[in-house]
Amino acid sequence: MPKPSGTSFRATVAALAVAAACALAACGSGAGQAATATGLQSTAGCSTAVAYDVTDTGTVAWSARLPGTPQYSIPQPATLDGLAVFANGNVLSARRLAGGQQVWQRTYPRAAGSATRPPGPSAADTGSSAGDVAGLWAWHGELIVVVAPFGLTGQDLDMRVQAVNPATGAVRWTADLGPGDLYNQMEITANGVLALITEHGGSDGEGKLLAVGLTAGRLLWSRSYGKEEETDGPDAAGPVIVMASGGTVTGFDADTGAVLWSHSRMPGGVGSVAGPGGSVLLYDILQQTDPPQAPPAASKLFPVTALNAVTGAVLWRAKTAGAVSQLSAADGLIVVGTSQPYQLTVLSPGGHVAWSVTDYAPNPMSWIETGTDLVSVSSEPDVRAPGIEAGLTMVTDRRLSTGAVRWSIRLADFGAEDAVVRPSGRDLVVPNLVVTGQPLRGESSGALAVDPATGAVRAQVLVGPAQLSAPVTAGGDTLIQAGAACSHP
């Protein structure tokens, strides 16, 4: 699942109506036509969960209501062996990619609490329990499932990782992790180790970093690490787990937990992502404050720094226009987004600036490389910067070599946070991720198909003002889940 860059992850919520699956399927649109579904009333602050298979032509191949009790966050669906697997609270549902028919279903018993849970909200109050699926991945022909409370619920309940047979839903092995409460992203290293971090459980008020061997099917090691408000990670860089806390970033051997290297020279918060060529990229985190503070002086900014992920040796440094709000490094392309000033910058694998333009990218999934171009979504309701119109959501295609704009379109119906995926060679699909507390001004979530040559919108599907999971692609289709989140005061 994607993490917000620059802050430790707190599960976001939405509490509005979501589309009826049958209505959306009946309204599948043709080119240039929008399909809009009938809204459903939410129940007890939770909205109905619906799975969607959206084709690269912008129509709905199928949609289906998902069983289960809605949860506090929505894991990304997983696809493998011709199946799409969705998690809705304490229920896993496997459906055929071709047609959407249910193949199997697994329900995890919900736990009301445990003797180790500290005083605080109950499971019913937070919408999370030890029976909820917090993470879901396809890995080496198996379905990897994390069952644990997630999103800083204030609970320490039993956690476990399971390998599930994708064909039948049968559990192949279970790794018990003990009590805890997960936050931040969960990552799988190149050598098959799943890294997780808890809010509590370590010494001196710290959390706990855990590593589960997916080949061995057991907990390999755990150690005290980090405090929620100042911890970034875990990130996986080859066989290394990278963590940052209090200005210090550390590389751990994923198999043993041994410290491979540590750097403590970055002021303030530190972010990290896996970089090209076995590197890890470190950067100054944009500090989120309320009310917003003035941007730091350029002399106070730490540059983007590339380290050898195994040895920690510095490979190169590159200055940025401001504190980094988003950074990703897919296919060797390093894309940096900064706020105050709002810049979108492309770096070469060696850290040289290829080009930089005024733009705002809301999350690391809001851009994609097509081979010759960079297609990005820019959206920020409160931007006040030259060249950026407040409240405007745009999709822009720029040449990778120069940054020159080939085409740009406005997303009139969509909200504030978007992702770009490429399910096949013909069209781009842009599903909207509503990850604010509520969709701003009632905008819709949905998906649209865009001709990558011209920017023409061929079709779009709107599913209402509902939170969406991160999308996953399978062949020519994009799988998303809408409306599974619960709202809590």
C-alpha positions in Angstrom: 0.0 0.0 0.0 1.3 3.5 -0.7 2.3 5.7 2.2 1.9 9.4 2.5 5.4 10.8 2.2 6.8 12.9 5.0 4.5 11.8 7.8 4.1 8.5 9.6 1.0 6.8 8.3 -2.4 7.4 10.0 -5.2 5.5 8.3 -7.5 8.0 6.6 -11.3 7.6 6.5 -14.3 8.4 4.5 -17.9 8.1 5.6 -20.1 8.8 2.6 -22.3 6.9 0.2 -20.8 4.6 -2.5 -22.2 3.2 -5.8 -24.5 0.3 -6.0 -22.6 -2.4 -7.9 -25.5 -3.5 -10.1 -26.3 0.1 -11.0 -22.7 0.8 -12.0 -22.4 -2.4 -14.1 -25.6 -1.5 -15.9 -24.3 2.0 -16.7 -20.9 0.9 -18.3 -20.2 3.8 -20.7 -19.0 4.0 -24.2 -16.4 6.5 -25.5 -16.8 9.9 -24.1 -19.7 9.0 -21.9 -19.7 9.0 -18.1 -21.3 6.2 -16.1 -22.7 7.4 -12.7 -24.0 5.0 -10.1 -26.9 5.4 -7.6 -25.7 6.2 -4.1 -26.3 3.9 -1.1 -26.8 5.2 2.4 -23.9 4.4 4.8 -24.6 2.4 7.9 -23.1 3.3 11.3 -20.5 5.5 9.7 -19.4 2.8 7.3 -20.0 2.6 3.6 -20.7 -0.5 1.5 -17.6 -2.1 0.0 -17.7 -2.8 -3.8 -15.0 -4.4 -6.0 -14.6 -3.1 -9.6 -12.8 -4.4 -12.6 -12.3 -1.4 -15.0 -11.0 -2.1 -18.5 -8.4 0.0 -20.3 -11.3 1.4 -22.4 -12.9 3.0 -19.3 -15.8 0.6 -18.9 -16.7 -1.7 -16.0 -16.0 -5.4 -16.9 -17.7 -6.4 -13.6 -18.5 -5.2 -10.1 -19.5 -7.0 -7.0 -20.5 -6.2 -3.4 -17.9 -7.5 -0.9 -18.9 -9.4 2.2 -17.4 -8.4 5.5 -17.5 -5.7 8.1 -16.0 -2.4 6.8 -12.5 -1.6 8.2 -10.5 1.5 9.0 -8.2 1.3 5.9 -8.4 -0.5 2.5 -5.6 -2.8 1.5 -4.6 -2.9 -2.2 -6.2 -5.9 -3.9 -4.0 -8.8 -5.1 -4.1 -10.6 -8.4 -2.6 -14.0 -9.2 -3.5 -17.2 -11.0 -6.4 -15.6 -12.8 -8.0 -14.4 -9.5 -8.6 -11.0 -7.9 -8.5 -11.1 -4.1 -10.1 -8.3 -2.0 -10.0 -7.7 1.8 -13.0 -6.0 3.4 -12.5 -5.9 7.2 -12.2 -9.5 8.4 -13.2 -11.2 5.1 -11.1 -12.2 2.1 -12.9 -12.7 -1.2 -11.4 -14.3 -4.3 -13.1 -13.7 -7.6 -12.3 -14.7 -11.2 -10.7 -11.9 -13.2 -12.8 -13.1 -16.1 -16.4 -12.4 -15.0 -16.0 -11.7 -11.3 -17.6 -14.9 -10.0 -16.6 -15.7 -6.4 -14.3 -18.7 -6.1 -13.8 -18.7 -2.3 -14.2 -16.7 0.8 -12.3 -16.7 4.2 -13.6 -15.0 7.3 -11.4 -14.2 10.3 -13.1 -14.2 13.7 -13.1 -10.7 15.2 -11.6 -10.3 18.6 -13.2 -7.8 21.0 -9.9 -7.2 22.7 -7.3 -8.9 24.9 -5.7 -8.7 28.3 -2.7 -6.9 26.8 -4.7 -4.1 25.2 -4.0 -0.7 26.9 -6.8 1.5 28.0 -8.4 3.3 25.0 -11.0 3.0 22.4 -12.6 -0.4 21.9 -12.5 -2.4 18.7 -16.0 -1.2 17.8 -15.0 2.4 18.3 -12.0 2.2 16.0 -13.4 -0.1 13.4 -10.4 -2.4 13.7 -9.7 -5.6 15.5 -7.3 -8.5 15.4 -9.6 -10.1 12.8 -9.0 -7.4 10.2 -6.8 -7.9 7.1 -4.2 -5.1 7.3 -2.1 -6.2 4.3 -2.4 -8.3 1.2 0.1 -9.3 -1.4 0.7 -11.9 -4.2 4.2 -13.3 -3.6 5.8 -16.3 -5.4 2.5 -18.0 -6.2 1.1 -17.5 -2.7 -1.3 -15.0 -1.1 0.4 -13.3 1.8 -2.1 -11.9 4.4 -1.4 -9.8 7.5 -4.2 -10.0 10.1 -3.7 -7.3 12.7 -5.1 -4.0 14.1 -3.8 -1.2 11.8 -3.8 2.6 11.8 -2.9 3.6 15.4 -6.0 2.2 17.0 -4.6 2.3 20.5 -4.9 -1.4 20.8 -2.3 -4.2 21.2 -4.0 -7.3 19.9 -2.7 -10.5 18.5 -1.1 -10.2 15.0 -0.2 -12.9 12.5 1.0 -13.4 8.9 -0.4 -16.2 6.8 0.4 -17.8 3.4 -2.9 -18.7 1.7 -3.4 -21.0 -1.2 -4.8 -18.7 -3.9 -6.9 -21.5 -5.5 -8.7 -22.6 -2.4 -8.2 -20.1 0.4 -6.6 -22.7 2.6 -3.9 -21.5 5.0 -0.5 -23.0 4.2 1.3 -21.5 7.3 0.9 -19.0 10.0 3.5 -16.9 11.7 2.3 -15.6 15.1 3.7 -12.1 15.9 2.3 -11.6 19.3 0.3 -8.5 20.4 0.7 -5.1 18.6 -0.8 -2.3 16.6 0.7 -1.7 13.1 1.2 1.6 11.4 3.1 2.9 8.4 3.6 0.8 5.3 4.6 -2.9 5.2 7.2 -3.9 2.7 8.6 -7.2 1.3 12.4 -7.3 0.6 14.0 -8.8 -2.5 14.9 -11.9 -0.4 11.4 -12.5 0.8 11.3 -10.8 4.2 8.1 -8.9 5.2 8.9 -5.9 7.4 6.3 -4.3 9.8 6.4 -1.8 12.6 4.1 -1.5 15.7 3.2 1.5 17.7 3.9 -0.2 21.1 5.8 -3.2 22.4 9.4 -2.1 22.4 11.5 -0.8 25.3 11.6 2.9 26.5 8.2 3.7 25.0 9.3 2.7 21.5 7.5 0.5 19.0 8.8 -2.8 17.6 10.3 -3.6 14.2 9.5 -7.1 13.1 10.7 -9.2 10.2 8.8 -12.3 8.9 10.6 -14.8 6.5 8.0 -15.7 3.8 10.0 -18.7 2.7 10.6 -20.0 6.2 7.0 -19.1 7.3 8.0 -17.6 10.7 9.1 -14.5 12.6 12.8 -14.1 12.0 13.6 -11.3 14.5 12.2 -8.3 16.2 13.7 -5.3 18.0 12.7 -2.1 19.7 12.5 0.8 17.2 11.0 4.2 16.7 8.1 6.3 18.0 5.1 6.8 15.7 5.3 10.6 15.3 8.9 10.6 14.2 9.4 7.3 12.3 9.5 6.7 8.6 9.6 3.2 7.1 10.1 0.4 6.8 11.3 0.6 3.2 12.8 -2.4 1.3 16.0 -1.8 -0.7 17.1 -5.2 -2.1 17.8 -7.4 1.0 18.0 -4.4 3.3 15.2 -2.9 5.6 15.6 0.9 5.8 14.2 2.8 8.8 14.4 6.4 9.8 13.7 8.1 13.1 14.7 11.4 14.7 17.1 12.4 11.9 18.9 9.0 11.9 18.5 6.5 9.1 19.6 2.8 9.5 19.9 -0.1 7.2 19.1 -3.5 8.8 20.0 -6.9 7.3 16.6 -8.4 6.5 17.5 -11.9 7.5 19.2 -11.3 10.8 18.3 -7.8 11.9 22.0 -6.8 12.2 22.7 -3.1 11.7 24.6 -2.7 8.4 25.0 1.1 8.5 23.6 4.2 10.1 23.7 7.9 9.2 22.8 10.6 11.7 23.6 13.8 9.8 20.2 14.8 8.5 18.4 17.5 10.4 14.7 16.9 11.1 12.7 14.1 9.5 14.2 11.7 7.0 12.4 9.9 4.3 13.7 6.9 2.2 12.7 4.9 -0.9 14.5 2.2 -2.8 16.5 3.7 -5.7 18.0 2.4 -8.9 21.0 0.1 -9.1 20.8 -1.3 -5.5 20.6 2.2 -3.9 18.4 3.8 -1.3 17.4 7.4 -1.6 17.2 9.6 1.4 15.5 13.0 1.5 14.4 15.9 3.7 10.8 15.3 4.7 8.3 18.2 4.2 7.2 19.0 7.7 3.4 19.2 7.9 2.4 21.8 10.4 -0.9 23.5 11.4 -1.0 26.4 10.8 1.6 26.0 7.9 5.0 27.4 8.6 7.2 29.4 6.3 9.3 27.1 4.0 12.8 26.4 5.3 15.7 28.4 3.8 17.5 26.6 1.0 20.7 26.5 3.1 18.8 24.4 5.7 17.6 21.8 3.2 19.3 18.4 3.0 19.6 17.2 -0.6 18.3 14.0 -2.0 21.1 11.5 -1.2 21.7 8.1 -2.8 23.4 5.4 -0.7 24.6 2.0 -1.5 21.8 0.0 0.2 24.1 -2.7 1.6 27.1 -0.7 2.6 25.6 2.8 3.3 28.3 4.5 1.2 27.2 7.8 -0.3 26.9 7.5 -4.1 25.7 11.1 -4.9 23.7 14.1 -3.7 21.3 16.3 -5.6 19.8 19.6 -4.3 16.1 20.1 -4.5 14.0 23.3 -4.9 12.5 22.8 -1.4 11.6 20.2 1.2 10.5 17.0 -0.6 6.7 16.2 -0.4 6.9 13.2 -2.8 9.6 11.0 -4.3 9.6 7.8 -6.3 12.2 5.8 -8.3 10.5 3.4 -10.7 12.4 1.9 -13.7 15.4 4.0 -12.9 13.5 7.3 -13.2 13.7 9.5 -10.1 10.8 11.9 -9.8 10.9 14.5 -7.0 8.0 16.7 -5.9 8.5 19.7 -3.6 6.2 22.2 -2.0 7.0 25.8 -1.3 8.1 26.1 -4.1 5.9 23.7 -6.0 8.2 21.8 -8.4 8.2 18.5 -10.2 11.8 17.5 -11.0 13.2 14.5 -12.9 16.7 13.2 -11.9 18.8 10.7 -13.8 20.0 7.5 -12.0 23.2 9.4 -11.3 21.4 12.3 -9.6 21.7 14.9 -12.3 18.7 17.2 -12.9 17.1 16.4 -16.3 14.5 19.1 -16.0 12.3 20.8 -13.4 8.9 22.6 -13.8 6.3 24.3 -11.7 3.8 21.6 -10.8 2.3 19.8 -7.7 2.1 16.0 -7.5 -0.1 14.9 -4.6 1.4 11.4 -4.1 4.0 9.0 -5.5 1.4 7.1 -7.5 0.3 10.3 -9.3 2.9 9.9 -12.1 3.9 7.1 -14.5 6.6 6.7 -17.2 5.4 5.5 -20.6 8.9 5.0 -22.0 9.1 8.4 -23.8 6.8 10.5 -21.6 6.0 11.3 -18.0 2.2 11.4 -17.3 1.3 13.1 -14.0 -1.7 14.2 -12.1 -1.5 17.6 -10.3 -4.1 18.6 -7.8 -4.0 20.8 -4.7 -7.1 22.7 -3.4 -5.1 25.3 -1.6 -2.2 26.0 -3.9 -1.2 29.6 -4.3 1.7 29.5 -6.7 2.6 30.9 -10.1 1.3 28.6 -12.9 -1.0 26.6 -10.6 -4.7 27.3 -10.3 -6.1 26.6 -6.9 -8.6 23.7 -6.8 -7.7 22.5 -10.4 -7.0 18.8 -11.0 -5.0 18.2 -14.2 -3.4 15.3 -16.1 -0.3 16.4 -18.0 1.9 14.5 -20.5 5.5 15.8 -20.6 8.4 14.5 -22.7 10.9 12.7 -20.5 13.8 14.2 -22.3 12.9 17.8 -21.9 9.8 18.2 -19.7 7.9 19.9 -22.6 4.1 19.5 -22.4 2.5 17.3 -25.1 -1.0 17.6 -23.8 -2.9 18.5 -20.6 -6.5 17.8 -19.6 -8.7 18.9 -16.7 -10.5 16.3 -14.5 -13.7 18.2 -13.8 -15.4 15.4 -11.9 -12.6 14.1 -9.8 -11.2 14.9 -6.3 -7.9 15.9 -4.8 -5.7 12.8 -4.9 -5.2 10.6 -7.9 -3.0 7.8 -9.3 -2.0 6.8 -12.8 -1.7 3.2 -13.9 -1.1 1.6 -17.3 -3.0 -1.6 -17.7 -2.0 -2.1 -21.3 -0.3 -0.4 -24.2 -3.3 1.5 -25.5 -4.9 3.6 -22.8 -4.0 5.1 -19.4 -6.5 4.5 -16.6 -6.5 7.2 -13.9 -8.5 6.1 -10.8 -9.1 8.7 -8.2 -7.9 8.0 -4.6 -10.0 9.9 -2.1 -7.9 9.9 1.0 -9.0 13.0 2.7 -11.4 12.7 5.6 -14.2 13.3 3.2 -14.1 14.0 -0.5 -13.6 17.8 -0.9 -16.7 19.6 -2.1 -18.4 16.3 -3.0 -16.2 15.3 -5.9 -16.5 11.8 -7.3 -14.2 8.9 -7.2 -13.8 6.8 -10.3 -11.7 5.9 -13.3 -11.3 7.3 -16.8 -9.5 6.1 -19.9 -7.2 8.5 -21.6 -5.6 8.2 -25.1 -1.8 8.6 -24.3 -1.1 10.0 -27.7 -3.6 12.9 -27.6 -5.0 13.2 -24.0 -8.5 12.6 -25.3 -10.8 11.1 -22.6 -12.4 8.1 -24.2 -14.7 7.1 -21.3 -15.1 7.5 -17.6 -16.8 5.7 -14.7 -17.8 7.6 -11.5 -18.6 5.7 -8.3 -19.5 8.6 -6.1 -17.7 10.3 -3.2 -16.1 7.2 -1.8 -12.6 6.2 -0.7 -10.8 3.9 -3.1 -8.0 1.4 -2.5 -4.7 1.8 -4.4 -5.3 0.3 -7.9 -3.7 -2.9 -9.1 -3.4 -3.9 -12.8 -3.8 -7.4 -14.3 -3.5 -7.6 -18.1 -5.8 -5.0 -19.6 -7.8 -4.4 -16.4 -7.5 -2.3 -13.3 -8.9 -3.6 -10.0 -10.0 -1.2 -7.3 -12.2 -1.4 -4.1 -14.5 1.4 -3.1 -16.2 2.5 0.1 -14.8 0.1 2.7 -13.7 2.7 5.2 -15.4 3.6 8.5 -15.6 7.1 9.9 -14.9 7.9 13.5 -14.9 11.1 15.4 
